[in-house]
Amino acid sequence: MFQLRRTNWSVELRSFTTPSFQANQAPWKKYFADDCIFADEKGRVFDKPKLIADIAPLPAGYSGTIKIENAQSRIIGNTAILSYDADETETIFGQNLKARYHVTDTWLQRNDNWQIIASQAHRYYEDPALGKADTKRFADYNGTYELAPGQTRSVTAEGDKLFVERNGKKEQLLPETSEIFFRKGVEGRILFRYASTGKVDALMDRRNNEDVVWRKTK
């Protein structure tokens, strides 16, 4: 019988995040219920057979570690909720990549046995790496852009920095590349569309690969 107590959280979490565990299907078979629902950070939803089939060793030259932080738990009757951050470091042929996730596991006790009945993960948003803007284009970007009547935002340059302002809120547009911008802590990208005339005719507020078009009015 698997005894689930708050004092055992760290032990169980470590077992789920060691490299050997990640390549070993046995613990997943043991701790996940046969009727579980598993939703990962990529938006995939698995039942148990699909989850187990997805467990495989990392390719040659790859390795990784996961550090668990900020764990919280709630235990009510035969149901336990465990919510925690998972800080991942993936090493690819000597180069380190980092990612942060938040995971919530729901444990259910049935027949004196605790298993995970549902698990969901999401990845924390991180700003992209800062690139270098082409300041010569800033004059093209300056102006007022309209989404709908009465709904406008302005773009202005101050030296080598570019700003967007709407309803009194001013934010810097940080360059990801010379022509793609982002706002600190805000998902999505800002792009400027050039018309066949060679002049900018719209600001594109790109969210999840879809564009909200703001047309340049002046």
N, C-alpha and C positions, 0 to 999 in steps of 0.2 A: 504494500500500500504506500502511496506517495503522500506524505504528510506535508501540507502546505501551510506555512507559517510566515509571518513577516520577517522573522530572523533568517529564513531560508531564501529570501528573495535574491540576495547577492550571489548565493551559491548557484541557484538555478539560472540566473541571468548570465553568469560567467560560462556555464555549460552551453548556453545557446549561442555564445559569441566567440568561442575559441576557433581557430582555423581548422582543427581536427573535427570539431563538431559540424562545421559548415559543409564538410565533405562527407559526413557520415549520416546516412539516412535513419539509422536505428533510433536515436533520441527523438527525431521528428515523428517517427511512427509511434513512439511511446507516449510523448507528451501532447500530441495533437489528437483530438477526438476524431472518430471516423466520420462524423457529420459536421466537421468544422468548416468555417468560412475564413479564408486567408486573403486579405487584400494588401498588395505590396505598394511600394512607393512609385511604381511605374503605372499604377492604375489597373494592374492585372488582378483578377479575382479567381482564386483556385479553390477547388474542393481538395480533400486529402490526397486522392491518387495523383492529381496534377501537381500538388505541392511536393509530394515525395519525389515525383519524376523530375522536378526542377532542381533537386539537390544534387550537385555534382562538384568535383574538385575544381579548383581554379586552374587555368592553363599554366603551362610551364613558363616560368619567369614572373608569375604573378603571386602575390601574397597579400595578406591583410590582417588587420586587427580592428576590434570594435571595443570601445570603452563606454561603459554604461554610466550615466549620470542622471541626477535629479529624479530618482525613482520615487513614485508615490503609489500607495496601495489603498484599496478599500475592500474589506471582507464583510459580506452580509449573508448570513446563512450559508447556503451551499454555493454561493457565487463570489468570486474574487476578481477585482479589477487591478491590473498592474499597468502603470503608465510611466514611461521613461524616455530619456534621450539616448540615442546611440550615435556616438562619435566614431566615424569610420576612417581609418587610414588604409589606403590601398597602395601597394608598391608594385609598380610595373617596370621590370628590368631596372631597378634602382631608383626610379623616379616616384615620388610620393604624391598621391592625390588625396584630398580630404573631402568628406561630406558629413552632414549632420542630419539625423532623422529623429522623428518622434514616433514611438510605437505604443499602442495600447492593446494589451492582451486581456481577454476575458476567460477566466478559468471557471469550470463548473465541476462540482463534485457529484458523481453518480456512482452508486455501488461502492462507496468508500474509496473512490479513485478520482483524483483531481487531474483534469486535462484541459487544454485550451480549446474552447469552443469557437472563439472568434479572435482574429488578430488583424489590426489595421496599422499601416505605416504611412507617413508622409515625409517628404524631404523638406527641410528648411530652405527657404529662399536665400540665396547668396548673390550679391552683386557680381557682375562679370569683372574680369580683370580690366584695369584702366588702360586705355590706349592713348593715342595722340590724335588730336583734332587737326583738320586742315583749316587754320584760321582765315585763309584767303577766301573761303566759302562763306564766312559768317555774314558778309554783306548780302549774300543771296538769301540767307535764312531770315534776316531781320524783317519784321512786319507783323501784321495782324491776321489771324486765322479764325475762320468762322465755322462752327459746327452746325448751328441753326440760328435763326434770328434771335439776337440777344445773347447768344452763347459764343463768346470769343475768348481767345487767348493770344498773348503777344510774345514774340521772341525778340530778344535784344542781346547784343554783344557788348561786353565790358572788357576791353583789352583782349586777352587770350581766353576769356571765359564766355560761355553762352548760357543764357537764362530763358526760362519760359515762365510766364505769369498768367494766372487766371483768378479772378475774383479776389485780387489782392494778395494771393499766395504766390510767392516767387521761389522757383527752384532752379538749381543749376543743372544744366544738361551736360552730363559727363560723357566723354567719348569712349566708346568701346572700340570703334575703328574710326577712320577719318570721316565717315559719313553716317555712322550709327551711334545713337546716344541713349543714355539711360539716366534715370533719376535715382538717387541714393535711397535704397530700401524699398523701391517700388518695382514690382514686376512689369515686364514689358519693355519695349524699345520705342524710341522716337526717330523717325526718318523723314527726310524732306524729298518730295517728288519733283523732278524736273519735267517740264512740258517740252513739246517739240520745239518751242521757241528758244529753249536753253535757259529759261527762267523758272524758278521754283513756283509751283502753282498750288502746292498742298503740303500740309504736315500730316504724316501718317503715325497715328498712335497705335502701335502694334501690340496686341495682347493675345497670347497663346496662338500665334500664327494667323490672327485675323486683324484687319486694319479698321480703325475708326478714322475717317478722313475729315480733316479740317481744311477747308479751302482758303487759300490766301486771298484776302480782300484788298490789302494795301501794304 
